[in-house]
Amino acid sequence: MRIDIHAHLWSEDYLDLLDSYGRTDTATQRGMGAGDTVAELEARFALNDSAGIEHQVLSVTPQSPHFDNPDHAVHAARTANDLYAKIVAQYPDRFSAFTALPLPHLDAALTEMARGLDDLGFAGVAVTTDILGRSLADPLFAPLFAELDRRRAVLYIHPSGHDARTPLIAEHHMRWMVGAPMEDTIAAMHLILAGIPSRYPGIRIVLSHLGGALPMLLQRADNQYQWESPDTPERPSLAVRRLWFDTVSHGHLPALRAAAESFGADRLVLGTDFPYQSGDLLRRAVTSIQDALPAADAARVLDHNAAAVLGR
């Protein structure tokens, strides 16, 4: 089955709710054709069919329900998950979904995870690369990783869209061009240096956008981690073999080849980043894999790896 593991859907009601809680950046998600109206869904299905994509796993990232106010976080998470439960029930062949969590509130997040995975039958959990500026490797989140590990669940990680917390990105119009893949890179390295992949081997962790710059930095990290981060439990090049990476590369063949050579083609899963790659760009998200990789590897990436990660 050809499964797109990196796809988004936001209703106007959900984005309005986030606005009412003080979110200021939801305009980026509006008017993109990624809503829940019948017209938008029919257009999405036609586009997917034209690319041979049979199924998409939905996530509300980067507009995740992460708020300092616990009541806001819980209400937004339940709203997102109820929306996705309704859509998945209507179109079970077309969609599954990742559970949104009311982080950084651990007890509430564990409760909502159980509802999403047990009651709603979701495919896993999605979070952003940082939680309100806090690293995913922060000890605060250890109970979350422990429960994901116990469940052998999928954890999908997507950029937060907060410029990697640096004005050098924020003040120079590079939030998504540069900031997002930098957030991917930083989050991946935080997990690796903290030993999260080896400490919680049951979690199927999927990172966005080929892991950002990680394919280009992997040998450098292997050469330098022992003196710069001596408590790291294993070589980064070994740790990445415990992770998976979606193929969103904007059709850049050298990037796809570098990721396949760095991580192994068996660690890559199809992603489109719909709606930000739509039309010909979405179709190119599929054909670029076929153009970049040997036929057997491309077939594995397109039609097998995501299903294996998701346990389908």
Secondary structure, 3 states (H helix, E strand, C coil): CCEEEEEECCCHHHHHHHHHCCCCCHHHHCCCCCCCCHHHHHHHHHHHHHHCCCEEEEECCCCCCCCCCHHHHHHHHHHHHHHHHHHHHHCCCCEEEEEECCCCCHHHHHHHHHHHHHHCCCCEEEEECEECCEECCCHHHHHHHHHHHHHCCEEEEECCCCHHHCHHHHCCCCHHHHHHHHHHHHHHHHHHHCCHHHHCCCCEEEECHHHCCHHHHHHHHHHHHHHHCCCCCCCHHHHHHHEEEECCCCCCHHHHHHHHHHHCHHHEECCCCECCCCCHHHHHHHHHHHHHCCHHHHHHHHHCHHHHHHCC
